[in-house]
Amino acid sequence: MLEIRPDLRILGMGNKTNVLLVESVMEAGAVGYLQKNISIVELIQALRSTFNGDHYYSGTVANQLLEESRRQYQRLKQAPVALSRREIQVLALIAEGKTTKVICGELSIGTRTVETHRKNLFRKMGVKNAPSLIKLANDYNLLG
């Protein structure tokens, strides 16, 4: 939609406030995210805010994004090497036992991108396989 109408202001809305879901909606071009159970007053506030060019996230969503950002900052400070935010996301999903296909869907990225992140994680962490990667990530508290 944004390719056809770049001036659109898109708000995501859903029952779930999973940080990865919200981040993928944002990366797709949304300017905010709301929970479906918000009041009509908050909906009007969100619409006005985004119409005026601002971003808007309902309270719970904003708190979760801030908390995740804080956790990622703490993890990055403890990491033996510098990992990107996306690498940490891929690492967390690998640790959950998710397949490349599932990771692609959850992060809205392609198979090659996931495989590149996986390869970079192995190289940066100096490991050869996923179990070793997960153990080292746990040792450095990278998984939260």
N, C-alpha and C positions, 0 to 999 in steps of 0.2 A: 504494500500500500504506500509506503514512504517513497518508493521509487517513482510512483505515479504522482503522488501528492506530497512532496517533501515538507509542506507547511502543516501537515496533520500533527495533532498533539494526541498521542495515544496513551491511554491509561490501562494498565493491566488490572484484572480483578479476578479473585479466586477465593476459594475456601482455605487453601493451604498457604502458609507463609514460609515455606521452605526457602532458605537463602539462595540455594542454587537455582531454584525456579525463578525467583525474583530477579536475580542477576541475569539469567538468560533472557527474561522479558526485557530488561533494561538494555542488554546488548543488542536485542532485536530492534531497538529504537523507541521503546516506551519511555514516557517522561514521568511515570509514577506507577504505583501499585497500591491497590486498595483491597481490603478484605471485604467479602460479600456481606458481612453482617454489620457494616457501618451504618450510622444514622443518616437520614436524609440531609441533615445539617452539614455533616462532614462531607457527604457526596457533593453538595453544592459548593462547599469550600474548596474541595479538590478540583472541581470543574473550573471555578473562577481562577484559582491559582495557576492551573496549567494553561488556561486560555490567555492569561497575562504573561506567559513565557517561563513560569517557574516549574520546578519539579515538585511532586507531591507523593508522599508515602504515608499511609495510615500509621498511627502511633505504634502498634505492635510490629509492623513491618520495619519502620524506621529503627526501632529499638533492636530488632534482630540484626539488621544490617550493621548498625554501630557495634554491637557485641561481636559479630563475626569479624569485623574489621579490627577490633581490639585483639581478638584471639589470634588472627593472622599476624598482626604486628608482633605479638609476644612470641609466636612460633618462629617468625623470621629472625628475631633477635637471637634465638637459641640455636638456630640452624648452623651446622658446620660449614655450609656453603650457602650462597645466595640462591634462593628459589623464588620464582615468580609467583604471583597470586594464583595464576592458572595452574602452574605446576603443583601447587599445594592442593588445589581443588581436585586435580587428576589423582594425585597421591592419596587423598582421602577416599576417593571412589574406588581406587585399586584396593585399598585396605579393607573396604567393605565387601570385596569380592566381586565387584561389578565387572562385566565384560566390556571390551572396547566398544561394542555396539551400544550397550546401555549407557556408557559414559558419553558417547556421541550424542545420544538423545537427551540426556540430562543437562549437558552443557551447550547443546546446540552447536556442535562443532563437528568437523569431518573426521573420518577414520584416520587419514594420514596425520592430521593435527594431533589426535590422541596418541598415535604411535610415536610421533616426534617428541611429545611431552614425556612419554614413557621412557624413550631412549635417553633423553636429556636427564631425566631423574636418575636412571641407572648410572650414567656417566658422572653426573655431579656428586652422587652419593657414593660412588665407587663400589657398586654392587653389580651382580650378574643376573639376579632373578628377583621376582616379586616378594617371596618370603623374606629374603635378606633386606630388601628395600623397606618392607613394613617393620621389620625388627629395628632397623636403624632409625626409622621415623619415630617409632615408639620410644626408643632410647633418648632421642632429642626432643620428645614431646611435640612433634610436628602435627600430630593427629588430634590434638585437643584434649 
